[in-house]
């Protein structure tokens, strides 16, 4: 029986894409994943993630969907995840799918069992990447690809930190771009609160200066 795990990397950052990863393997080989130390990618060092991702490529089938910032700015994020999840499932054609659920009642909302060419079993659970090695594997391949994307951006634009709003280096990077009056780069999620707050603050400063004249 073919089992497919699905997870994402980069849902919350203000910089860079979100990557949806799928990893499929025969169910009788899942114990091998545990022996290898496969787990939620957040619990692994970058070096270990890369090592495991290389091994996983040889053990099973990997499926990737990259959701760019401009798509995230234009659509509901949950909807984009559902579309990417459905696409991965239909491409993989597994017997069983385990998904790290990003919203309640995901199985029903995906509507996979009728009208979309898939009749296998769907399990969608919160923190599935901690409970199922096959989902942990999906999180690893997604995270490694996103990290490569971020590294490439940093090679061009300099060190902007992790890309997450809570990172002071990232927040300062975004703030400096806005203050410099440059057009926001395409890799920044313009709809994120981090960006909107800075833009609103800059607008208030300009208005205040105008009223004082």
C-alpha positions, 0 to 999 in steps of 0.5 A: 500500500502506498502512503503519502504524507503532506506538509508545508514549510513557510506558512508564516514568514513575510519573506519567500514562498510557502512550499508544500511537500509530499512524500510517498512510500510503501507502508512496509517501509515506514519503519525505516523512516523512524530508524533513520531519525525522520521527524518534524523538520523543525526538530532537526538541524539544517545539516541533518535535514539536508542529509535526510532529504537526499536519502528520502529522494532515493527511498520514495517519491517526492512531490513539490508545489511552490506557492509564491508571495504574489499568490499568497497576497492575492488569495486565501492561504488555506484555499491555496494549501487545499489546491496544492494538497489536492494537486499533490494527491492527484499526481501521486495517486496513493492508497492513503494520505496523511496530512498535517491539517491546517484547518478543521474538517480538512478531509471533508473540505478537500472533497477528495473522495467524490469528483476528483479521481481519488478514492483512498483514505484521508487522514488530516490531523493537527501536528501530524508531522510529530505523529507520523514519520511519512509526514515528517519526511514531507516536512523535511523535503519541503523545508530543505527546498524553502531553505534553498530558496531563502539562501538564494535570495540572501545571496542577492539581497543580503542577510535578512534573517529567517524571513519570519516577522518575529525576527528583528533582522527580518523586520528591520530589512522590510522597514528599511526597504519601505523607508528607502521608497523602493518598490517592494521586491516580489519575494515579500508578502505585501499583505502581511501585517508586518508590511502593512504596519510599517506602511501605515506608520510611514504614511502617518509620519508623512502626513504629520510632517505635511500638517506641521508645515 
